[in-house]
Amino acid sequence: MADLDVVVVGAGFAGLYAVHAFRSAGLTVRAFEAGDGIGGTWFWNSYPGARCDVESKDYSYSFSPELEQEWSWSERYPAQPEILRYLNRVADKFGLWPLIQLSTRVTGAAWDAATSSWAVTTDDGGGVTARYLVPTVGCLSACNVPDLPGLASFEGPWYHTSRWPKEGADFTGKRVGLVGTGSTGIQVAPEIAATAEHLYVFQRTANFAVPNRNRPWLEEEEAAFKEHYREYRADARQSFLGVPVTGTGRPVLEEPREDVQRLFTQRWQAGGGMPFLGAYTDLLVSQEANDVVAEFMRDRIREIVDDPAVAGLLCPRGYPVGAKRLCQSDDYYAMFNRPNVSLVDIRSAPVESVYPGGVKTAAGSYDLDALVFATGFDALTGALFAMDIRGASGLPLRTAWQAGAQAYLGVAVAGFPNMFTITGPGSPAVFSNVVLSIEQHVEWVRDAIVWLRDGGHATMEPTVAAQRAWMEHVSQVANATLFPRADSWYVGANIPGKPRVFPWYVGGCGPYRAKCDEVAAAGYQGFTLDG
Ligand code: NAP
């Protein structure tokens, strides 16, 4: 008999809710968390300027109306420290601490067919067995540090934004090099520029960023909103992105240009990425339509940035808006008007090496006191492969996914009985308000486990055919959009040697939920029970 019903790996948004949901269903559960605190991505990414790009009222749990009413967000978009406080409050309120083992990394998990359980090993030399394994390791947790020749020789401190020191980093009066201009780089850059003697932003690919228009969440606004929170959440669950967004419902290409300009200007002034890309129906499916929004955004960059040459370099080209995650910042572009900030184009003159006192590119040398890498993550698979997960017949997950990550409905993998992935491949995950997706996945998995228990079943595993059919559907839906068309972490292009696959379901949260419910109602169609 296994020690536990469920082992959960990770204690971020997903792990915390999984622990709560499974325990509430009468299951025995323990979560292992590598960090010495809870919060997952919000624990590790404590770099200055870290802030969520989904609004606070959406980027929060919906499972408890009481929590929803008693917690008060201070700003429209939550900053990292506030999200971390929120998650700690959740752990306190729901008594989750005794079920979480901190500072313990799961090193492996092996399926034992004889006992129908998982043997889970941890880096403290311990181990535990469980009937179900639920990795909640997040899609963006294994960090990517570029393998630059000479980095080890650099004499100053260097940091990756997702492993920021808890004591912080002081850049006052320093010459700082920042590599990476994705969502993270765009957030951290203005914070560094505010105190550094000089900031050099090493840009390989320019990114599109819309304003946040972040502001305090006013008390009266909050009170009025909270009166209809339940109805709002119900709408969110059925929505496309997990956040209700109002669009025109019409294609941009059929609209008069003045109307388009007016609406984009309004949405630019209101702030936020989802309302911007959700304004018209064809922006993410037609290149010609996408060009309209791209040109609008390039015009704004040229308006904000004083030096035309710098503005020109900051204008993204060569991929559709939205095919890389749309960034959000109120002050990134304007930062380049500061005399202590330089943009270094490493597309035309790549970084060649790091020397003890700086960075050498094909065009010149930059003397630096500190280096910051905002170079992203080995998304989706990085954190899962960091554990040695072995399914039926000892098959390593790494081998099962060598041509690309696959799962049935994003939650279960053929060959890996009783393992349920939260925000796994084939789910809306990062293409949605991820907190809402996490809740949906966890609840679906909880219900499946309870159904198995009540029906006296020992194991559950998707068939290869069901998994293949689902992933084909995922690809078909994606290929009808512009999403797979950029080289980004969405397709694994940021990690050398990683297979180029677009594993995200972009058919919408509402339809995805309906499909998952339909599979469950049909007695878990597409799954094999008891081997
Ligand atoms: P990212 O989007 O993958 O961006 C990484 C940046 O580093 C890119 O500019 C990339 O250039 C550059 N880079 C990577 N390797 C490099 C190399 N060897 N040499 C030079 N440049 C290199 O990573 P991220 O900014 O950390 O964001 C990842 C995701 O986290 C986001 O898309 C978002 O989903 C999430 N996030 C969200 C927020 C938020 O909510 N506001 C904030 C931060 C992160 P290329 O484009 O040329 O590859």
Boltz pocket constraint, residues with backbone or C-beta under 6 A from the ligand:
constraints:
  - pocket:
      binder: B
      contacts: [[A, 51], [A, 52], [A, 53], [A, 54], [A, 140], [A, 144], [A, 146], [A, 147], [A, 179], [A, 180], [A, 181], [A, 182], [A, 183], [A, 184], [A, 185], [A, 187], [A, 202], [A, 204], [A, 205], [A, 325], [A, 328], [A, 346], [A, 374], [A, 375], [A, 376], [A, 377], [A, 430], [A, 487], [A, 488], [A, 489], [A, 494]]
      max_distance: 6.0
